[in-house]
C-alpha cells in the first residue's frame, strides 16, 4: 500500500547512543556488621571484656565528668559502652556513631530498655563527622582501626571535634587471634550462605582479615596529631592510648606532643 502524499512525513525515531546513556551508580558493598549484626552484638555484649572502670578513670582522672559534658564514641556498634557511661554518669551527654543501621537499631533499643534519655545514636562516617570543631569533651574509640584503612583521616577528625583540654581513649587489639575471631566467623557465615545459593554474600566492604597494628605503627598513628600529651601502653590483649588536646592559643612549647609510657597510672 502506497503512502498518502498528503500526510506529513514522519522522521524515524532517534535511537539512543549507548555511550550517551548515564551509567548507573554502583551500590556500595554491604557491611558484615549490617548483615550479621546480631552476631557482632553477641561478641560485644557477651564475650568482649568490659573496661568501663578503667576508661572512666582515663577520660576523667579528676573525678566524674561535669554536668553537660559530651562523650562521643566512634564505631559504637550495639551501644555497649555508650549505655554503660550513660547509666553511670546521668549528667553526661552521650553520642554513639556507627555506619551500620542494624547496630544502631540494637543500640537504641538497649538505651530505651535502660531508660537512658542522655544517650543517643546517629548513623555517620568516622572519616567525615557531622559535628562542629571543638564540640566534644571526651571521645572513645575501641577496635575501630582493625577494619578501617583510612586511620589517619579518622584520627584527624577525632582531633578536630575534640575540645581543648579534652581527652580521647583509643584501644586496639594486640592479639591477632582475638582480633580475627569475630570477623572470621562473620566471613565464614557469608561464605556458607553463598554456597547455599545466597549470592548477595559475595561482596562486603570489610576486609577478609582484621588488622592488628604493630606497636610502632600504632604509636606513629597516635602521634600523627598535635596532641598536648599522650600516654601509651599495652597488655597481653590490647594496646592503649590516652590523648589530650591542648589549647589552640597555647605556645608551641606547651603544646608539643609528649609520648609517655606510664601504664602504672591506669588499670585497664
C-alpha positions in Angstrom: 0.0 0.0 0.0 1.5 3.4 -1.1 1.9 6.2 1.5 -0.6 9.0 1.3 1.4 12.1 -0.1 -0.9 14.5 1.8 0.2 13.2 5.2 3.2 14.8 6.9 6.3 12.8 6.6 7.4 11.3 9.9 11.1 11.0 10.6 12.2 7.8 12.2 12.8 8.0 16.0 16.3 8.6 17.1 17.9 5.6 18.7 19.8 6.3 21.9 23.5 6.1 21.6 24.9 3.7 24.2 27.8 6.0 25.1 25.5 8.9 25.9 23.4 6.9 28.5 24.4 7.7 32.1 26.0 4.8 33.8 24.1 3.6 36.8 25.8 4.4 40.1 27.0 1.1 41.7 25.6 0.4 45.1 28.2 0.3 47.8 29.1 -3.2 49.2 27.0 -4.4 52.1 28.6 -4.5 55.6 29.1 -7.7 57.5 28.1 -5.7 60.6 24.8 -4.9 58.9 24.1 -8.5 57.6 25.2 -10.3 60.8 24.7 -7.5 63.3 23.2 -9.9 65.8 26.5 -11.9 65.8 28.8 -9.0 66.5 26.4 -7.8 69.2 26.8 -11.2 70.9 30.5 -10.9 70.8 30.5 -7.3 72.2 27.9 -7.9 74.9 28.8 -11.4 76.0 32.4 -12.2 75.1 34.5 -9.0 74.9 35.7 -7.7 78.3 34.2 -4.7 80.0 36.8 -1.9 80.6 34.3 0.8 81.7 36.1 1.4 85.0 39.5 1.9 83.5 38.2 4.0 80.6 36.3 6.3 83.0 39.4 6.8 85.1 41.4 7.6 82.0 39.0 10.1 80.5 38.1 11.9 83.7 41.1 11.4 86.1 39.9 14.3 88.4 36.5 12.7 89.1 33.1 12.4 87.5 32.6 14.5 84.3 31.0 17.9 85.0 27.3 18.3 84.1 26.7 18.8 80.4 30.0 17.1 79.3 29.8 15.4 75.9 31.1 12.0 75.2 31.4 10.7 71.6 32.0 7.0 70.7 33.1 6.1 67.2 32.1 2.7 65.9 29.7 2.3 68.8 28.2 -1.0 67.5 25.3 -2.1 69.7 26.0 0.7 72.1 27.6 -1.2 74.9 29.9 1.5 76.2 27.6 4.4 75.4 24.9 2.8 77.6 27.5 1.9 80.3 28.7 5.5 80.6 25.2 7.0 80.1 23.9 4.9 83.0 26.9 5.6 85.3 27.0 9.4 84.6 23.5 10.6 84.1 24.9 14.2 83.7 26.8 13.1 80.6 25.5 13.7 77.1 26.5 10.6 75.1 26.5 10.2 71.4 27.3 7.0 69.6 28.2 6.9 65.9 28.2 3.9 63.6 27.7 3.2 59.9 25.5 0.1 60.4 21.8 0.6 60.7 21.4 -2.8 62.3 23.9 -2.0 65.0 22.2 1.4 65.7 18.8 -0.1 65.9 20.0 -2.5 68.6 21.9 0.3 70.4 18.7 2.5 70.5 16.7 -0.5 71.8 19.4 -1.1 74.5 19.3 2.6 75.6 15.5 2.6 75.7 15.3 -0.6 77.8 17.7 1.1 80.3 15.7 4.4 80.2 18.8 6.4 79.2 17.5 9.7 77.9 21.0 11.1 77.9 22.2 8.6 75.3 21.5 8.9 71.5 22.9 7.3 68.4 23.4 8.5 64.8 24.5 7.0 61.5 27.6 8.7 60.4 31.1 8.2 58.9 34.1 8.4 61.2 36.1 9.9 58.3 33.7 12.9 58.0 31.9 13.6 61.2 28.9 15.8 61.1 30.0 17.7 64.2 31.4 21.2 64.8 35.0 21.6 65.7 35.8 21.6 69.4 32.4 20.2 70.3 33.3 17.0 72.2 34.8 16.8 75.7 35.7 13.1 75.7 36.0 10.6 72.9 36.1 6.8 72.9 37.4 4.6 70.0 37.7 0.9 70.6 38.6 -1.7 67.9 37.9 0.7 65.1 41.2 0.6 63.2 41.2 -3.2 62.8 38.8 -2.8 59.9 39.3 0.9 58.9 42.2 1.5 56.5 41.9 5.4 56.5 43.2 5.6 60.0 45.0 8.9 60.0 42.0 10.6 58.4 39.8 9.2 61.1 42.2 10.4 63.8 42.4 13.8 62.3 38.6 14.1 62.6 38.8 12.9 66.2 41.3 15.7 66.9 39.2 18.3 65.1 36.0 17.6 67.1 37.8 17.4 70.5 37.6 20.4 72.7 40.7 22.0 74.2 41.7 20.0 77.4 39.5 17.1 76.3 40.7 13.5 76.2 40.2 10.6 73.9 40.7 7.0 74.7 41.9 4.6 72.0 42.1 0.8 72.4 43.2 -1.6 69.6 43.8 -5.3 70.0 47.3 -6.6 70.2 46.3 -10.3 70.0 45.9 -11.4 66.4 43.8 -14.5 67.4 41.3 -12.4 69.4 41.1 -9.8 66.7 40.5 -12.3 63.9 37.7 -14.4 65.5 34.6 -12.1 65.1 35.4 -11.1 61.6 36.4 -14.6 60.5 33.2 -16.1 61.8 31.1 -13.5 60.0 33.0 -14.1 56.8 32.5 -17.8 57.3 28.8 -17.4 57.6 28.8 -15.2 54.5 30.7 -17.9 52.5 28.4 -20.6 53.7 25.4 -18.6 52.6 27.0 -18.1 49.2 27.4 -21.9 48.8 23.8 -22.3 49.7 22.8 -20.0 46.8 22.6 -16.6 48.5 24.8 -14.7 46.1 24.3 -11.4 48.0 27.0 -12.6 50.2 29.8 -12.3 47.7 30.9 -8.8 48.4 31.3 -6.9 51.7 33.2 -3.8 52.5 35.1 -5.2 55.4 38.5 -6.8 54.7 38.7 -10.6 54.9 41.3 -10.3 57.6 41.3 -7.9 60.6 44.4 -5.8 61.0 46.5 -5.9 64.1 48.6 -2.8 64.3 52.2 -3.4 65.4 53.2 -1.3 68.4 55.4 1.1 66.3 52.6 1.6 63.7 50.1 2.2 66.5 52.4 4.7 68.1 53.0 6.5 64.8 49.3 6.7 64.1 48.5 8.1 67.5 51.4 10.7 67.2 50.2 11.9 63.8 48.1 14.6 65.5 49.4 17.5 67.6 48.2 16.3 71.0 49.4 18.1 74.0 50.1 14.9 75.9 49.9 11.2 75.0 50.0 8.2 77.3 50.5 4.8 75.6 50.9 1.3 76.9 49.8 -2.3 76.2 48.9 -5.6 77.9 48.6 -9.1 76.6 45.4 -8.4 74.7 45.2 -4.7 73.9 47.3 -1.6 73.2 46.0 1.8 74.5 46.5 5.5 74.1 45.1 8.4 76.0 45.4 11.6 74.0 44.8 15.1 75.5 44.2 18.0 73.2 45.9 21.4 74.0 44.6 24.9 73.6 44.9 26.4 70.1 46.2 29.6 71.7 49.0 28.0 73.8 52.6 28.5 72.7 54.4 25.8 70.8 56.4 24.7 73.9 53.3 23.9 75.9 51.5 22.1 73.0 54.4 19.9 71.9 53.2 16.3 71.9 54.8 14.1 74.5 54.6 10.4 74.5 54.7 8.9 78.0 54.8 5.2 78.8 53.1 5.3 82.1 51.0 2.1 82.3 51.1 2.2 86.1 48.9 5.3 86.0 45.9 3.3 84.6 44.4 -0.1 85.3 42.7 -1.4 82.2 
